[in-house]
Amino acid sequence: MDLAVIIGLGSALLLILFGIKPENLLAFIDMPSVYITVGGAIASTIAAYPMNRILNSINVVKNAFITKSTTPVEIIRQLVDFAEQARREGILALEAHAAEIKDEFLKKGIQLAVDGTEPDLIKDILSTEIAFTESRHEEGAKVFDFLGAMGPSFGMIGTLVGLVLMLGNMSDVASIGPNMAVALITTFYGSVLANVFCLPIVEKLKSFSHKEILIKELMLEGIMSLQSGDNPRIVEQKLTAFLEPRLRITALKERQGGK
């Protein structure tokens, strides 16, 4: 579980509630405004995208709340170990380890290399998988990006509906203030939907996608090095180039400490 998401979203909601104050909370609850703003934004999103894409985006959004246990440094360590074994015993020796690999992308790549698949074909197969993985992530993020844009839009529609109803009852001066407050609540709901939930989730999904694609590209580079029989030290240098300087130092220290 990614605590940063939970803490961030929870803190945003709590700060808004503290700003409203508990004694004023009932003034911000209006079900017709919820129907117009939240219901309208969801209905518009359903109209804009195929149902299967919306369902897929719900599965994708789970990634915003889950942290990957595998890190690039661990992948580098594993691939360098494979390179050392392949150099000692030949690449066919990796076949016994292929079934133990948890990551399906890495398992597929190692199996292709062990089976003697042409390097260009391995690269094409794995690069295509990376491209479509990135595309699926982008589609999931776009759905929530659209929902975030629709929240304030339907909030404004709700405000206009409230203003029309208010202006239609101007003869009752006492009702103007309460009606105006209700009209503005829809804008409030739309802003909360977009800025507290949708937009942070979209940015988190983009960050998750970037990290996952980086790991897959790192795996691809490692698999190609294994297939070409590169020296383990060369493999390590190639793969650590994917990391930021701080992580490169960590990776090298861990390798040296493990020897």
KATA-V919043 format. One record per helix or strand of 3 or more residues. SS is the DSSP state (a for helix, b for strand). FROM is the first residue (numbers start at 1). TO is the last residue. Records with the same first field share a line. If there is no record, write none. Layout:
SS->FROM-TO + FROM-TO
//
This chain:
a->3-20 + 22-28 + 31-48 + 51-65 + 72-89 + 91-98 + 104-114 + 119-167 + 174-228 + 232-240 + 245-258
//
